[in-house]
Amino acid sequence: MKQHLVQQQTIQRKLNQSLIQSIQLLQFTSIELYEYIEEIVKENPLIEEVVYDSDMQSHSFRSSETVSMEGMNAAEKTLYDRLKEQLFTIHIPEDLLPIVEFGIYSLNENGYLEITLEEWAENCSTPLTVVEEALQVIQQLEPNGVGARNLGECIHLQLRHMEDYQSYMEDLLHNHLDWIADFNYDAIKKEYHIESDEITELMKMIQACNPKPGKLLDTSEVEYIVPEAKIYKEDDTWKISFYNWSVPKLVINPLYENIEDKQAAEFLKRKREQLNWLEGAIKYRTATIELVIRKVVEKQLQFFEQGLLHLEPMTLKDVADELDLHPSTISRTISNKYVETPHGVFAIKFFFQTGIKQNGEKIAAIVIKHMIKNVIDGEDKNHPLSDEKIKEILSEQYSLEIARRTVMKYRQELNIPASYKRKE
C-alpha cells in the first residue's frame, strides 16, 4: 500500500512538472522559445543539436480576390494595450469586464483616472458600487499606482506593496499630503504618534515611488516582432505556413545510450526525463498554436477577403468552445504572438474582437471605431463634431445605431480628443 502511494505521488509530480512546462512554453514567443531551448542545450548532454524544420502540414481555405486594406502597426503597444493584456491573468466577472475596460481607457498617459466615479457610472449605466469594484481591479494592475485619482492615492497604492508599510500611511497620504510637501514633520509625529526615525524611513519609501506610473509603460522603445506563421493566398486559396523558428526539433546524441557507470546513468536518466518533457511541451505548443491560427483564418475569412470592415466579432470563449479548450489556454496561446498576412503583420490577439448587437447581428468594435475615425477625419476642423453629432452621422451613413457614450468610449480608445480639443 505504501509503495503504491509513493509511486502514485511520483507519477503525479511528474505530470505536474510536465503540465507546468507545457503551459510555460505555450506562452513563449518564438524568440523566447529559442532562448529557453538554448539554455537547456547547455546543460543537457543528450541534446546534440536543435533543428528548425518548417515541414508542416498547411491548411487551405478557398477564397475569391482579396481587397487591400490600410496597413496597421501591430508592433505598437499603448499604455491601454499593456493594461488590458493583464486582465487575461486575473478572474473578472464577464459583466464587469467592459466597465473595467472603460476605466482603463479613461486613464491619462501618466496612469491617473481622468473622470470621476460618478461620470464613470453614468457613462456605463451602472451603479457606483460596481464602478468602485472596477476601480479596485484596475488598481491591482502593474505598475503599482495605476488607476489613482490623485498623487496621494498614487503613492499609497505603491507604498502598500512595500515591506515596511504601516496602516497610518493611508490616512496621511489621502488627507494630509500637504504635511509631507511642507516637511511638517511635527504635525505627522503628533497625529500618528511616531518617531523621527520612522518619518525618515517613510520619506525614503515615498522617494522610491513613481509619481507617473503610466510612464513606465512608455512605448518609445522599439519592439522587434517575429511572426509564428504566414497567412497567404495561392491559386485562389488561403494557406498557412509556419516559420521554421517556431517548430524546433531536438536531435538526440547517440553516444550516451549505453552508459554502465551507475552515477552517470542516474544523471542521464534525469536528463532524459527532462528531454521527454521538453519534446512533449514543444509538440503541445506547436499543435495548439496551429489549431488556434487555423480557427482564426476560418472564422475571419471575410476579413482576409474584403478588409477591415468585414472583421467578425470573436471571443476567446468562441474559439475555446470550438476547440474544446479552456479560454485561458487560448489566451496563453495568442499572448505576444504574431502572424504575417498580405495586409501586414498582426498580433493574433487583433483578430479577437468584442462586438455590439445591431439588427440582430454583432458588429466588431474595431469596425465601429473605423467608422468613427472616418467621420472625424472628414469633419470641418474649424467646427469639429460632437459625440452626439457623430452618433447621428453613423446612423445616417452606416445605419448604425449606438449610444453617445459608446461613441465617446470608442473615440477615447482611438486616442482622439474631445471636439473642443480638436478645434483648429
C-alpha positions as CSV (number, residue, x, y, z in Angstrom):
1,M,0.0,0.0,0.0
2,K,2.8,2.4,0.9
3,Q,4.8,1.6,-2.2
4,H,1.7,2.2,-4.3
5,L,1.1,5.6,-2.7
6,V,4.7,6.7,-3.2
7,Q,4.5,5.6,-6.8
8,Q,1.3,7.5,-7.3
9,Q,2.7,10.7,-5.8
10,T,5.8,10.4,-8.0
11,I,3.7,10.0,-11.1
12,Q,1.5,12.9,-10.1
13,R,4.6,15.1,-9.5
14,K,6.0,14.2,-13.0
15,L,2.6,15.0,-14.6
16,N,2.5,18.4,-12.8
17,Q,6.0,19.2,-13.9
18,S,5.2,18.3,-17.5
19,L,2.0,20.3,-17.4
20,I,3.7,23.4,-15.9
21,Q,6.4,23.2,-18.6
22,S,3.8,22.8,-21.4
23,I,1.9,25.8,-20.2
24,Q,5.1,27.8,-19.8
25,L,6.3,27.0,-23.3
26,L,2.8,27.8,-24.7
27,Q,3.2,31.4,-23.6
28,F,6.6,31.8,-25.1
29,T,7.2,33.7,-28.3
30,S,9.4,32.1,-30.9
31,I,12.4,34.2,-29.7
32,E,11.7,33.2,-26.0
33,L,11.4,29.6,-27.0
34,Y,14.7,29.7,-28.9
35,E,16.4,31.3,-25.9
36,Y,14.9,28.8,-23.5
37,I,15.9,25.8,-25.5
38,E,19.5,27.2,-25.9
39,E,19.8,27.2,-22.1
40,I,18.5,23.6,-21.8
41,V,21.0,22.5,-24.5
42,K,23.9,23.9,-22.5
43,E,23.3,21.6,-19.5
44,N,21.7,18.6,-21.2
45,P,24.3,16.4,-23.0
46,L,21.6,14.2,-24.6
47,I,20.7,17.1,-26.9
48,E,23.2,17.0,-29.8
49,E,21.6,19.9,-31.7
50,V,18.3,21.7,-32.4
51,V,17.0,21.6,-35.9
52,Y,14.4,24.1,-37.1
53,D,12.3,22.3,-39.7
54,S,9.4,24.0,-41.4
55,D,8.0,20.9,-42.9
56,M,4.5,21.1,-41.5
57,Q,1.0,20.5,-42.9
58,S,-0.6,23.6,-44.4
59,H,-4.2,24.3,-44.2
60,S,-6.1,25.9,-47.1
61,F,-9.2,28.0,-47.3
62,R,-10.9,28.6,-50.7
63,S,-11.4,32.3,-51.5
64,S,-12.1,35.0,-54.0
65,E,-10.0,38.0,-54.9
66,T,-8.6,39.8,-51.9
67,V,-9.2,43.5,-51.3
68,S,-6.3,45.5,-50.0
69,M,-6.7,47.4,-46.7
70,E,-4.7,50.0,-44.8
71,G,-1.6,48.8,-43.1
72,M,-1.7,48.7,-39.3
73,N,1.2,48.8,-36.9
74,A,0.7,45.7,-34.8
75,A,4.0,46.3,-33.0
76,E,3.0,49.5,-31.3
77,K,1.5,48.9,-27.8
78,T,-0.1,51.6,-25.8
79,L,-0.5,52.0,-22.1
80,Y,-4.1,50.8,-22.6
81,D,-3.0,47.7,-24.5
82,R,-0.5,46.7,-21.8
83,L,-3.0,47.1,-19.0
84,K,-5.7,45.2,-20.9
85,E,-3.3,42.3,-21.5
86,Q,-3.0,41.9,-17.7
87,L,-6.8,41.4,-17.5
88,F,-6.3,37.9,-19.0
89,T,-4.3,36.9,-15.9
90,I,-7.0,37.7,-13.3
91,H,-10.6,36.5,-12.9
92,I,-13.1,39.2,-13.7
93,P,-16.9,38.6,-14.0
94,E,-18.0,38.9,-17.6
95,D,-20.4,41.7,-16.9
96,L,-17.7,43.7,-15.1
97,L,-15.1,43.5,-17.9
98,P,-16.5,46.3,-20.1
99,I,-16.7,48.6,-17.1
100,V,-13.1,47.9,-16.2
101,E,-12.0,48.5,-19.8
102,F,-13.9,51.8,-19.9
103,G,-12.0,52.8,-16.7
104,I,-8.6,51.8,-18.3
105,Y,-9.4,54.0,-21.4
106,S,-10.2,56.8,-19.0
107,L,-6.7,56.9,-17.6
108,N,-4.3,59.6,-18.8
109,E,-0.8,59.0,-20.1
110,N,0.6,59.2,-16.5
111,G,-1.8,56.4,-15.4
112,Y,-4.2,58.6,-13.4
113,L,-8.0,58.3,-13.7
114,E,-9.3,61.5,-15.5
115,I,-13.0,61.1,-14.8
116,T,-15.0,61.0,-11.5
117,L,-16.6,57.7,-10.4
118,E,-20.0,59.4,-10.9
119,E,-19.1,60.2,-14.6
120,W,-17.8,56.6,-15.0
121,A,-21.0,55.1,-13.6
122,E,-23.2,57.4,-15.8
123,N,-21.3,56.5,-18.9
124,C,-21.5,52.8,-18.2
125,S,-25.2,53.0,-17.0
126,T,-24.2,51.1,-13.8
127,P,-24.3,51.7,-10.0
128,L,-21.5,53.5,-8.3
129,T,-20.7,50.3,-6.3
130,V,-19.9,48.4,-9.5
131,V,-17.6,51.2,-10.7
132,E,-15.8,51.1,-7.3
133,E,-15.3,47.4,-7.8
134,A,-13.9,48.0,-11.3
135,L,-11.5,50.6,-10.0
136,Q,-10.2,48.1,-7.4
137,V,-9.5,45.7,-10.4
138,I,-7.5,48.4,-12.2
139,Q,-5.6,49.3,-9.1
140,Q,-4.4,45.7,-8.9
141,L,-2.6,46.0,-12.3
142,E,1.0,46.8,-12.8
143,P,2.9,49.1,-12.5
144,N,1.6,49.8,-8.9
145,G,0.0,53.2,-8.7
146,V,-2.0,53.0,-12.0
147,G,-5.7,53.9,-11.5
148,A,-5.0,56.5,-8.9
149,R,-7.2,59.6,-8.7
150,N,-4.6,61.9,-7.2
151,L,-1.0,61.9,-6.2
152,G,-1.6,60.9,-2.6
153,E,-3.6,57.8,-3.7
154,C,-0.9,57.0,-6.3
155,I,1.8,56.9,-3.7
156,H,-0.3,54.9,-1.3
157,L,-1.0,52.3,-4.0
158,Q,2.7,51.8,-4.3
159,L,3.5,52.0,-0.6
160,R,1.1,49.3,0.3
161,H,3.2,46.8,-1.6
162,M,6.4,47.7,0.4
163,E,7.7,45.7,3.3
164,D,7.6,48.5,5.9
165,Y,4.1,49.7,5.0
166,Q,2.1,50.9,8.1
167,S,-1.7,51.4,8.2
168,Y,-1.4,55.1,9.2
169,M,0.2,55.9,5.8
170,E,-3.2,55.7,4.0
171,D,-4.7,58.4,6.1
172,L,-1.6,60.6,5.9
173,L,-1.4,60.3,2.1
174,H,-5.1,60.8,1.5
175,N,-5.8,63.6,4.0
176,H,-2.5,65.3,4.9
177,L,-0.3,65.1,1.8
178,D,0.5,68.8,2.4
179,W,2.3,67.9,5.6
180,I,4.7,65.9,3.5
181,A,5.1,68.6,0.9
182,D,5.7,71.2,3.6
183,F,8.1,69.0,5.6
184,N,5.7,69.4,8.6
185,Y,7.2,66.5,10.5
186,D,5.9,67.8,13.8
187,A,2.3,67.5,12.7
188,I,2.9,64.0,11.4
189,K,4.6,62.9,14.7
190,K,1.7,64.4,16.8
191,E,-1.1,63.0,14.6
192,Y,0.3,59.4,14.3
193,H,2.5,59.1,17.4
194,I,5.6,58.1,15.5
195,E,9.3,58.9,16.0
196,S,11.7,60.8,13.8
197,D,13.5,57.7,12.5
198,E,10.1,56.3,11.3
199,I,9.5,59.6,9.4
200,T,12.9,59.3,7.8
201,E,12.1,55.8,6.7
202,L,8.7,56.9,5.4
203,M,10.3,59.7,3.3
204,K,12.7,57.1,1.8
205,M,9.8,54.9,0.8
206,I,7.9,57.9,-0.8
207,Q,11.0,58.9,-2.7
208,A,11.1,55.3,-4.1
209,C,7.6,55.8,-5.6
210,N,6.9,56.9,-9.2
211,P,4.5,59.9,-9.4
212,K,3.8,59.0,-13.0
213,P,3.4,55.2,-13.1
214,G,1.9,55.3,-16.6
215,K,5.2,56.4,-18.0
216,L,6.7,53.1,-17.0
217,L,4.7,51.6,-19.9
218,D,6.0,54.1,-22.4
219,T,6.2,52.5,-25.9
220,S,9.1,54.6,-27.2
221,E,11.4,51.6,-27.2
222,V,11.4,49.7,-30.5
223,E,9.9,46.2,-30.2
224,Y,11.0,43.5,-32.6
225,I,8.4,41.1,-33.9
226,V,9.0,37.6,-35.1
227,P,5.8,36.1,-36.6
228,E,4.8,32.5,-35.9
229,A,3.3,31.8,-39.3
230,K,2.4,33.3,-42.6
231,I,-1.1,33.5,-44.0
232,Y,-1.1,34.0,-47.7
233,K,-3.1,33.3,-50.9
234,E,-2.0,31.0,-53.6
235,D,-4.1,29.8,-56.6
236,D,-7.2,31.3,-55.2
237,T,-6.7,29.5,-51.8
238,W,-5.7,30.8,-48.4
239,K,-2.9,28.9,-46.9
240,I,-1.0,28.8,-43.6
241,S,2.7,28.1,-43.4
242,F,4.7,28.1,-40.1
243,Y,8.2,29.6,-40.0
244,N,11.0,27.2,-39.1
245,W,11.9,29.0,-35.9
246,S,8.5,28.2,-34.4
247,V,8.9,24.4,-35.0
248,P,12.2,23.3,-33.3
249,K,13.1,19.6,-33.3
250,L,15.7,18.0,-30.9
251,V,18.4,15.7,-32.2
252,I,19.5,13.1,-29.6
253,N,23.2,12.4,-29.1
254,P,23.6,8.5,-29.5
255,L,26.9,8.5,-27.5
256,Y,25.0,8.3,-24.2
257,E,22.8,5.3,-25.0
258,N,24.8,2.6,-23.1
259,I,26.4,4.0,-20.0
260,E,27.5,1.5,-17.4
261,D,28.6,3.8,-14.6
262,K,25.7,3.9,-12.1
263,Q,26.0,7.5,-11.1
264,A,26.3,8.7,-14.7
265,A,23.4,6.5,-15.7
266,E,21.2,8.1,-13.0
267,F,22.2,11.6,-14.1
268,L,21.4,10.8,-17.7
269,K,18.1,9.3,-16.7
270,R,17.1,12.6,-15.2
271,K,18.2,14.4,-18.3
272,R,16.3,12.0,-20.5
273,E,13.1,12.8,-18.4
274,Q,13.8,16.5,-18.9
275,L,14.2,15.9,-22.6
276,N,10.9,14.0,-22.8
277,W,9.1,16.8,-21.0
278,L,10.7,19.3,-23.4
279,E,9.8,17.4,-26.5
280,G,6.2,17.0,-25.3
281,A,5.9,20.6,-24.4
282,I,7.2,21.8,-27.8
283,K,4.7,19.4,-29.6
284,Y,1.9,20.7,-27.4
285,R,2.8,24.4,-28.1
286,T,3.1,23.8,-31.9
287,A,-0.1,21.9,-32.2
288,T,-2.1,24.4,-30.1
289,I,-0.8,27.4,-32.0
290,E,-1.6,25.7,-35.2
291,L,-5.2,24.9,-34.1
292,V,-5.8,28.5,-33.0
293,I,-4.4,30.1,-36.1
294,R,-6.3,27.7,-38.3
295,K,-9.5,28.6,-36.4
296,V,-8.8,32.4,-36.7
297,V,-8.4,32.1,-40.5
298,E,-11.5,30.0,-40.7
299,K,-13.7,32.4,-38.7
300,Q,-12.2,35.6,-40.0
301,L,-12.0,34.6,-43.7
302,Q,-14.1,37.6,-44.7
303,F,-11.5,39.9,-43.2
304,F,-8.9,38.5,-45.5
305,E,-11.3,38.6,-48.4
306,Q,-12.8,42.1,-48.1
307,G,-10.8,44.0,-45.5
308,L,-11.2,45.6,-42.1
309,L,-14.9,46.4,-42.2
310,H,-15.7,42.7,-42.5
311,L,-13.9,41.7,-39.4
312,E,-16.2,39.5,-37.3
313,P,-16.6,39.7,-33.5
314,M,-14.8,36.7,-32.0
315,T,-14.0,36.0,-28.3
316,L,-11.6,33.7,-26.6
317,K,-14.6,31.6,-25.4
318,D,-15.9,31.2,-29.0
319,V,-12.6,29.6,-30.1
320,A,-12.1,27.7,-26.8
321,D,-15.6,26.1,-27.2
322,E,-15.0,25.0,-30.8
323,L,-11.5,23.6,-30.0
324,D,-12.7,22.1,-26.7
325,L,-10.0,24.0,-24.8
326,H,-10.1,26.4,-21.8
327,P,-10.3,30.2,-22.6
328,S,-7.1,30.6,-20.5
329,T,-5.3,28.2,-22.9
330,I,-6.4,30.3,-25.9
331,S,-5.2,33.4,-24.0
332,R,-1.7,31.9,-23.4
333,T,-1.5,30.7,-27.0
334,I,-2.1,34.1,-28.5
335,S,-0.1,36.1,-26.0
336,N,2.5,38.3,-27.8
337,K,2.3,36.2,-30.9
338,Y,2.0,37.5,-34.4
339,V,1.2,36.3,-37.9
340,E,2.3,37.7,-41.3
341,T,-0.5,38.4,-43.7
342,P,-0.8,40.2,-47.1
343,H,-2.0,43.2,-45.2
344,G,0.9,43.3,-42.8
345,V,2.0,41.7,-39.5
346,F,-0.8,41.4,-36.9
347,A,-0.9,40.3,-33.3
348,I,-3.1,37.2,-33.2
349,K,-5.0,38.9,-30.5
350,F,-6.1,41.6,-33.0
351,F,-8.5,39.0,-34.5
352,F,-10.3,38.6,-31.2
353,Q,-12.7,41.5,-31.2
354,T,-15.6,42.3,-29.0
355,G,-18.8,43.5,-30.7
356,I,-22.2,45.1,-30.2
357,K,-25.6,43.9,-31.4
358,Q,-27.1,45.7,-34.4
359,N,-30.3,44.5,-36.1
360,G,-29.9,41.0,-34.6
361,E,-26.2,40.7,-35.7
362,K,-23.0,41.6,-34.0
363,I,-20.6,44.2,-35.3
364,A,-16.9,44.1,-34.2
365,A,-15.9,47.0,-32.1
366,I,-12.9,47.8,-34.3
367,V,-15.2,48.2,-37.3
368,I,-17.2,50.8,-35.4
369,K,-14.0,52.6,-34.4
370,H,-13.0,52.6,-38.1
371,M,-16.3,54.3,-38.9
372,I,-15.9,56.9,-36.2
373,K,-12.4,57.6,-37.4
374,N,-13.6,58.1,-40.9
375,V,-16.3,60.5,-39.8
376,I,-13.8,62.5,-37.7
377,D,-11.2,62.6,-40.5
378,G,-13.8,64.2,-42.7
379,E,-15.0,66.8,-40.3
380,D,-14.6,70.6,-40.6
381,K,-11.6,71.2,-38.3
382,N,-12.9,74.7,-37.5
383,H,-16.2,73.2,-36.3
384,P,-15.4,69.7,-35.1
385,L,-18.2,67.2,-34.5
386,S,-19.5,66.5,-31.0
387,D,-20.0,62.8,-29.9
388,E,-23.8,63.4,-30.3
389,K,-23.3,64.6,-33.9
390,I,-21.0,61.7,-34.7
391,K,-23.7,59.3,-33.4
392,E,-26.2,60.9,-35.8
393,I,-23.9,60.7,-38.8
394,L,-23.2,57.0,-38.0
395,S,-26.9,56.4,-38.1
396,E,-27.4,58.3,-41.4
397,Q,-24.3,57.0,-43.3
398,Y,-23.9,53.4,-41.9
399,S,-27.4,52.7,-40.4
400,L,-25.5,52.1,-37.2
401,E,-27.5,52.9,-34.0
402,I,-25.3,53.3,-30.9
403,A,-25.4,55.4,-27.8
404,R,-23.5,58.7,-27.5
405,R,-21.5,57.2,-24.6
406,T,-20.4,54.4,-26.9
407,V,-19.1,56.9,-29.4
408,M,-17.2,58.6,-26.6
409,K,-15.8,55.4,-25.4
410,Y,-14.5,54.3,-28.8
411,R,-13.2,57.8,-29.6
412,Q,-11.2,57.7,-26.4
413,E,-9.9,54.2,-27.2
414,L,-8.7,55.7,-30.5
415,N,-6.8,58.4,-28.6
416,I,-8.9,61.0,-30.3
417,P,-9.5,64.1,-28.1
418,A,-12.9,65.6,-27.5
419,S,-14.3,68.1,-30.1
420,Y,-13.2,71.3,-28.2
421,K,-9.6,70.0,-28.2
422,R,-9.7,69.2,-31.9
423,K,-10.7,72.7,-33.0
424,E,-8.1,74.4,-35.1
